[in-house]
Amino acid sequence: MAANNVSDHKVILLVDDDTQFLSLGQELLEYLGYQALTASHADAALEIFRQQQRRIDLVIMDFNLPQVNGYQLLHQLQSIAPQVKVIIASGFFGQEEIDRFWHAGVAGIISKPFRAKQLQAEISKVLEG
């Protein structure tokens, strides 16, 4: 486990429809010292978030989810908890999408694929805020 005070007891909800990425992402987050909750679609993410929002320090979610895009899920999470911290992850960001997400209130953006060091840096930046 990584020795990092920021990660101590922090809970991250990871949302991605790619189950292989979800599994690897969970392992990576746990390696970095976080507790990871996972959801493979927006409905599951919303259910977990509603039930455990007081425990969840951060949501990392894919932009391209089936049936719901990242903007829609972001707004649904914000309607439950306006202070929610969200990092958007995707391999397909144009400047217009990046600007739109910043304007919508995301706390961070990371391009996939990412390395552990990049993920840790983005998480630390958001959580240390």
C-alpha positions in Angstrom: 0.0 0.0 0.0 1.3 3.4 -0.9 2.3 5.6 2.1 0.1 8.7 1.4 -1.8 10.6 4.0 -4.3 11.9 1.5 -5.4 8.3 0.8 -6.0 7.3 4.4 -9.6 6.1 4.7 -10.8 7.9 1.6 -13.5 6.2 -0.4 -13.7 6.5 -4.1 -16.6 5.5 -6.3 -15.3 4.3 -9.7 -17.8 4.2 -12.6 -17.0 2.6 -15.9 -18.9 0.2 -18.2 -15.7 -1.6 -19.2 -15.6 -4.3 -16.6 -11.9 -5.1 -17.2 -11.0 -1.4 -16.7 -13.3 -1.3 -13.6 -11.5 -4.3 -12.1 -8.0 -2.9 -12.9 -9.1 0.6 -11.7 -10.3 -0.9 -8.4 -7.0 -2.7 -7.9 -5.0 0.5 -8.7 -7.1 2.6 -6.3 -6.6 0.0 -3.5 -2.9 -0.2 -4.3 -2.8 3.6 -3.9 -4.4 3.2 -0.5 -8.0 4.1 -1.2 -11.2 2.1 -0.6 -12.8 1.6 -4.0 -16.5 1.1 -4.7 -17.4 0.2 -8.2 -20.4 0.6 -10.6 -20.6 -0.6 -14.2 -23.5 1.7 -15.2 -25.1 5.0 -14.1 -28.1 3.4 -12.3 -25.8 1.4 -10.1 -23.6 4.4 -9.5 -26.5 6.5 -8.4 -27.8 3.8 -6.1 -24.4 3.4 -4.4 -24.0 7.2 -4.2 -27.5 7.7 -2.7 -26.8 5.0 -0.1 -23.2 5.9 0.8 -22.8 9.6 -0.1 -21.6 10.5 3.3 -18.7 7.9 3.0 -17.8 8.8 -0.6 -15.0 11.4 -0.9 -14.7 11.3 -4.7 -16.3 9.9 -7.8 -14.2 9.0 -10.8 -16.4 8.2 -13.8 -16.0 7.5 -17.5 -17.5 10.0 -19.8 -19.0 7.5 -22.2 -21.5 5.3 -20.4 -24.4 3.4 -22.0 -27.7 5.2 -21.9 -26.4 8.2 -19.9 -23.5 10.4 -20.8 -21.1 12.0 -18.3 -22.9 15.3 -18.2 -26.1 13.7 -17.3 -24.6 11.5 -14.6 -22.6 14.5 -13.2 -25.8 16.5 -12.9 -27.7 13.6 -11.2 -24.9 13.3 -8.7 -24.9 17.0 -8.1 -28.6 17.0 -7.5 -28.1 14.5 -4.7 -25.1 16.2 -3.2 -24.1 19.6 -4.7 -20.6 19.4 -3.2 -19.7 16.1 -4.8 -16.2 15.9 -6.2 -16.0 14.2 -9.6 -13.1 13.4 -11.9 -14.1 12.6 -15.5 -12.0 10.0 -17.2 -12.0 9.4 -21.0 -9.8 8.7 -23.9 -11.8 11.0 -26.1 -11.7 14.6 -25.0 -11.8 17.6 -27.2 -11.3 21.1 -25.9 -15.0 21.8 -26.2 -15.9 18.8 -23.9 -13.1 19.8 -21.5 -14.5 23.4 -21.3 -18.0 22.1 -20.9 -17.0 19.8 -18.0 -15.1 22.5 -16.2 -18.1 24.8 -16.6 -20.4 22.0 -15.2 -18.4 21.8 -12.0 -16.1 18.8 -12.3 -13.2 18.7 -9.9 -10.8 17.1 -12.3 -10.3 15.5 -15.7 -7.9 12.7 -16.6 -7.3 11.1 -20.0 -7.4 7.3 -20.3 -5.2 5.3 -20.3 -3.5 6.8 -17.3 -0.6 5.7 -15.1 -0.8 5.3 -11.4 1.3 8.4 -10.8 -1.0 10.5 -13.0 -4.1 9.2 -11.2 -2.6 9.7 -7.8 -1.7 13.3 -8.7 -5.2 14.1 -10.0 -6.8 12.5 -6.9 -4.5 14.4 -4.5 -5.1 17.7 -6.3 -8.9 17.2 -6.0 -9.0 15.9 -2.5 -6.6 18.4 -1.1 -8.5 21.0 -3.1 
